[in-house]
């Protein structure tokens, strides 16, 4: 069965495992002051589009983007469960986020990710999707534990 991706509430009761795993991975080797993730309640806020990837009804991945301004959005909380990785699902979620942000009228999509070795696959995924390094944006500051990336959607 091909996984589906749909707009959902991040407060869904069956999303606890995804949220727990994402939180654990973000805290695994990143200093607390360099963690910029949003919790489920924050992801339920205005100006955020939150998507869930499901396979046979079970949540296996998530991703969101947050409005920065009328033309610029930021990817947040992209995560695919470890046991289903290696199938191109992260690439599929990223493509969905890019397409959805473009459909909402955004012309630029940016993100913050880590420099630690655990983030090497994420940085490669983003780079392969056309994201390039950029300076900190929207409230971020230079951080030796962060990489900032952006791409045009036009």
HELIX and SHEET records of a PDB file:
HELIX    1   1 UNK A   13  UNK A   15  5                                   3    
HELIX    2   2 UNK A   16  UNK A   28  1                                  13    
HELIX    3   3 UNK A   32  UNK A   34  5                                   3    
HELIX    4   4 UNK A   40  UNK A   43  1                                   4    
HELIX    5   5 UNK A   82  UNK A   84  5                                   3    
HELIX    6   6 UNK A   89  UNK A  103  1                                  15    
HELIX    7   7 UNK A  117  UNK A  119  5                                   3    
HELIX    8   8 UNK A  120  UNK A  128  1                                   9    
SHEET    1   A 7 UNK A   4  UNK A   7  0                                        
SHEET    2   A 7 UNK A  48  UNK A  55 -1                                        
SHEET    3   A 7 UNK A  58  UNK A  67 -1                                        
SHEET    4   A 7 UNK A  72  UNK A  80 -1                                        
SHEET    5   A 7 UNK A 108  UNK A 114  1                                        
SHEET    6   A 7 UNK A 146  UNK A 152 -1                                        
SHEET    7   A 7 UNK A 132  UNK A 133 -1                                        
END                                                                             
